Amino acid sequence: MTAMRNARLDAKTYRTYVDILKKELVPALGCTEPIAVAYAAAYATAVLKQRPERVEVERAEAWCSGNIVKNVKGVVVPKTGGLKGIDAAAIAGIVGGDAKAGMQVLEAVKDGQQAEIRRLLTEGFCRTHLLLGDETLHIIVKVFAGDASAEVSIKGSHTNICRVVRDGEVLVDRDTAAKQVAADEPSLLNVRDIITFADTVKLEDIAPIIAEQIDKNTRISEEGLSGHYGVGVGRTLLKYAGTDLRTRAKARAAAGSDARMSGCALPVIINSGSGNQGMTASLPVITYAEELEVGHDRLYRALVLSNLIAIHQKTSIGKLSAFCGAVSAACGAGAAITYMLGGDYEAISRTITNAIGNVGGIVCDGAKPSCAAKIASAVDAAIMAHHLAVEGQAFSDGEGLVTGDVEGTIANIGQVASKGMKSTDLEILRLMVGG
């Protein structure tokens, strides 16, 4: 152990890191973009019905930014009987959603309501529109019943209600809230302090969050391996690539995505607003911890590091972009594997550099079954990055986007993903929707 590993964070930074984990690692049922649409719709319905007479919604409109459209188009909305799309998600939220449940809004949908959801979808009950603008995560849902109406807007993060209107009266208007959150706490993240935090955090401060991540993400992974979801990336890896540690780590993460992208009604603990990223940041680490028999304490600390490394990268990239978030999450997992094996700051930094210097070019073309394959590829690259780091090897300063400092490399990738790939994102959306 080096002197750095004996360091401690100041009280403010320590509490900020704990708060980041509590805010980012939350349960969600279903892919987070359609769930955010369902949440907005359920919330709007609740606002509309806060009237003396109980009214039923006659029609709805959903306005979504391009990245929401992209990430809803190809993924199954849970509890709908296999339906896909923004309108299906909105209708499910209206018919049976519970806005009080947040990202588990559709847990309340009953099997008997699926027929009604499908009927309303067929009747064109919900009209969907593309919302133009610079905000990548932006949803507006409007519901109407006779002369009554309600409108709910979400911006910046999946549950950030920034505007609520009922019958033309503005009840809530905090349009900048998400940007303020984005500009505050996560900006304190850096690799060196993340390692220090992982070393010194009191387990009782983070144990409930991490325990829930282990439990829920393991369950959906097991479901993906035992059931038939998507194209079965996880099952196929184990069938043809063997059951060695590296393959198991990839397969377990991929299997969770297999199930989730195909509508499995099991919740996961997300990371940076994404279930796929939450599973990718955790399941490979859990798999390695079991094989290495590192114990409860070391696993929890490794998962703290993995999650925070992933969040650190996503802070500059943004919640949604044309950059595949599985890369950032897998990078966190690779760093955590190095950490579990006793790697110091330099070794962990090499792992991060090697991972994002390799597969930083995977594009996000929406949430769908093929995300499982991208996760497997990203995890494979992260494990190779770990092996190279253990050998003392890392890509060098000036090689592409790599700099001599890990924070500079992370910043470069963030710049490319958030600004450089804006035109890529628009072209992907154009091709996907045929515009």
N, C-alpha and C positions, 0 to 999 in steps of 0.2 A: 504494500500500500504506500502510495506517495503522500507527501505532505498535503497535496491538493485534496486527497480523499478524506483527510481529517478536518477539512474546512467546514464551516457552517454558514448558512444564509442568514441575513438579517431578518428580523421578525416580519417586516412588511413583505419582503420578497417571498418568504416562506408561506405566509398566509395567502398571498396572491397565487402561488403555484397550487396550493390546495384548492382554492376557489376555481381556478381554471379547470382542474380535473372534475370538480363537482358540476360545473356548468356544461362541460363538453361531453362527459361520459354519462349519458342518460339513455334510458331504454326507448326503443322505437319498434313499432310493429309494422313491418313492410318498408319498402324503399322510401327514403325520407322525402323525396320530391313529391310523389303522389300523396304521401301522407300529409305533407304541408298543405297541399291543395284541399284534402279532406278536412284537415283541421280548420282552415279558413272558412270552409263551407259550413262545417258544424257550428263554428263560432258565430257566423252570420245568421244562421238559423236560430240560434239561441237568442241573439239580439233581437231578431224580428219578432220572436214569440214573447218577449217581455212587454206585452200589451194587455189591456184589460180583457179583451176577448182573444182566445187561442185561435190563431189562424194557421192555415196550412200553406206551404210554399207552392206557388203555381209555376214558377219558372226561375231559372238561375243563369247567370253569366259568369264565366271565369276568364280573367285576363292574366296571362302568364308571360314572363320574360323568356327569351330564347333558350336559356339553359334549363329552365323548368320544363319547357316543351320537349327539349332533347332528352331529358332524363325520365320523362313520364311515358313517352311514346312506346317503348318496347318492353316495359316491365309490367308484371301482373299485379293488380291491386288486391291485397289480401281481403278475405271475407266477401269477395264478390263473385265467386264461382268462375274465376279465370279471366275476368275482364281487364282490359288495358285502357289507358288514356286518361287525359285530364277530366273529361266529362264523366267518366266512370268513377274517378276518385271523388269529384265534387258531389255527385249524386249519392255515393255511399256515405259521405260525411253528412249530407242533409237527411237522408232516410234513417240512418241508424247510428251516426257518430256521436261521441260524447266529448265535447270540446274541453271539459275539465280534465280529461285524460292526456292532454297534450299529444305527444308523438305516438301514443297508443290509442288514438282517437277511435280507430275502427275495431278495437277489441269489443266494443259494445254491440256491433252489428250481429244480428241473429241470423241463423241459417234461413229462416222463413222470410227474411227481407231481401234475399238475393233475387227472387223473382220480380219484386217491385223495382229494384235497382236496374235490372235488365230491361224491364218494360219501359221505365222512364228514359233509359238510354236510347231505346229503339224509337221512342216518340219524339226525340230531340228536345227533351226537357231542359238540357243545359247547352248553352251556346258558348263556344270557346274562341278566344281571340289571342293573337300575338301582341304582347306588350313591348313596345319599342323603348329604347333608352339604354343608358350605360349600366344600370344595376343588373347584375347577373342573376340575383335571387329576388324576384319580385312577383307577388301574387295579389290579385284583387278578385274577390268573389262578391257578386251582388245577388241577392235573392229578393223575390217579389211575391206579394200576396195581395191581390186587389190593389188598393191605393197605398198599401204599406210596402216599405222596402228597407233593406239593410245592406250595408257594404262593409267589408273587412279587408284591410290591406296588410300584407306581410312583406317585410323588406329586410335584406341583409343576413338574416338567419331564419331557420325554418319555423320558429315559433314566435318571432318578433312581431307582435301585433303593433303596427305603427299608426293605424288610422281606423276608426270605427265611426260609421255614420248610420243613423236610423231616421227614416222619413225626412232626409235632408238636413237633419241636425247633427253636427259633428260632436261626437261624444268623447273621442280620443284622437289626439293629433300629436304624435311624437316621432316625426319622420326621420329624425337624425339619431334616434336611440341606438340603432344597430351599428352605425358608423362610430358612435362614441365608444361602444363596447369594444369594437374591433381595434380602436386606436389606443385603448388603455392596457388592460392586463396582459394580453399575449405579447405585447411589445417588450416585456421584461424577460422573455424567454431567450436563453442562449445555451449552447451545448455544455459549457463548463458548469454553469449553475444548475442545469438539469441533472447532471451527474452528481453534484453535491447534494441536491435535494433528494435524489433517489437513495443516496447513501445514508442520509440523516433523517428523513421524514419519520415521524412517529407513526407506526403502523396503524394505530387506532384512528388516526386522522384520515386515512385513505382506504382502510380495510373494507368497509362496506361497499364502496364503489368498485374496487378491484375484484372482490369476491363475486359481486353480481356480474361483472364482465366475464369472469372465468366460467360461471355457471351458465349464463344465458347463451354466450357464444359457443361454448362447448356443446350445449344441447342442440342448437340448430345445425352445427357441423355434423353431429352424429346423425341427425335426421337426414341431412343431405347425402351422407354416405350410405344410409340404409334404405332410403327411398329413391324414387325416380323423378328427378327434377332437372329441368333444362336439358342440356346435352350430357350431363353427368361427368363434368370435368374431374371432380374429386374421385369418383368411383373408377373412372377410366385410368387415372394416374396410378392408383393402387393395383389395378388389374395388369397393366402393361409395363409399368416402370419399377415395380417391386415395392417392398415395404421398408426400405431403409429409412433412416431418420430424416434425411433431406426430402425424400418423396412424401413421407407422412406429413411433414410440416407444410408442404405445398398443398397436398390433397385435403387436409383438414380445413385450411383457409378457403380453398376453392369450393369445397363441398358446402360450406356455410353460404357462400354466394349462390351456388346452384339452387339451393332451397329458397333463399330469400328473393332472388330475382324472379322466381316462378310462383310467388304468392304464398309461400309457407307462412302459416299464421302463428309463428313463434317469434317473440321479441328478441332483439339483440341490443347490446350496449354499443352505441355509436361513438365515433371519434370525428371531430371536425364536421359534424352534421351528416355523417355517412356511416351506414351500417357496414358496407363493404370495407371501409377503412377501419372501422372498429374491429372487425373480425381479422383483417390482415395484420393489424398492429398487435393482436393478442394471441391468436391461435398458434402461429409458429413458435412463439415464445413459450407457450404452455407445453407444446409438444417437446421442445428441447429441454425444458425444465424437468419433465417427467423422465426423459431418457437419462439426463445427467444427475437426477436425484438431488437437486440443489436445495430442496426444502422449501417450506412455505414462505419464510422470510425473504429469501433470495428471489423467489418467483415474483412476489408482490413488488419488490423494489425494481426488478427488471421490467415489469409491466408499467410501472410508473414512468420509467425512463422511455420505454417504447412509445407510450401514448403522448408524452410531452414532446419528444423529438418529432413525431408526426404532426402535432399541433403547431410546433414551432415553424415547420416548413409551410404548413397551410396558411399561417398568418399572413405571409407575403404573397402567397399564390391566390388566396381567396377561397371561399366556400365552394364555388363552382367556376370551372374554366375548361379550356380545351386540353388541359394537362391532366392525365389520369391520376386520381388521388391514391390509387393503390400503390403507386411508386413511393410516395411520401410515407405511407403507412408501413409498407414492407421495409423501407429504409429504417424506420423506427424499430421494427422487429429485428433486423440484422444487427443494429447497434445494441439492442438489448441482449442478444445472444453473445455478442462480444463482452458485454458487461458481466453476464452471468459467469463467464469463464475467467473473470478477473482482469479484463482489459482496462487500461487506464484511459485518460483523456485522449492521448495521441492515437491509441488503437481504435477507440470508438469513433474519433473523427475520421480516421482512415476508412472505416467501414461506411460511414455516411457519404464520404466523398466518392468512394468506389461504387456505391449503389446508384446515387443520382447522376454520377458521371457516365453510367452505363445505359440505364433504361429511362433517362429523362425525356425521351422522345415519344413515349406511348401517349397517344391522343385519347381523349374521352369523346366517344361518339354516342353517349347516352347510357342510361342504366338498362341492362338487358342480360340474358343468360351468358353472353360472351365475356362479361365482366369476370366470371370465374376463371376463365383462361388467362386473362390479363393479370389477375391476382397471382395465379400460379407462376407466371413468367416473372413478375416483380419479386415474389418471394425467392424464386430460384436465383435471381440476380443479387438479392440481398445476402443470401447465404454465401454465394461466391465472393461478394464484397467482404464478408466476415472472414472467410478463409484467406483472402489476400491480405487483409489487415493483420491477421495473426502471424503471417509470414513477414510482416513489416513492410508490405508493399502498398502503394497508393498512387493513383494518377497524380501527375505533377502540375505545379503552377503553370498556367499558360496553355494547358492542353484543353482546348475548347473552352467551356465555361468554368473549368476548375481553377481555383486560385490557391495561393499558398496557405490560406486560412479557411477552415471549414465554414465559418460564418459568411465569408465572402462568396463561397461556392453556393451556399443556401440562398443568399441574396440574389445571385445571378440567375439561378433557376427560378426564383420567385418573380424576377423581373421579366424573364422570357414568358413564363406561364401567365402572368397577370396582364402584361401589356403587349408583349411580342406576339402572343397567340390569339389576340382578339380577332384578327381577320380570319385566322384558322377556324375559330369558333363559329363565326358567321357563315363561313363556307360549308362547314359540317352541317349546320342547321339548314342552310339552303338546300343541300343535297338530301337531307333526311325528310324535309317536308315538301320537297319538290317546288320550292319557290324560285 
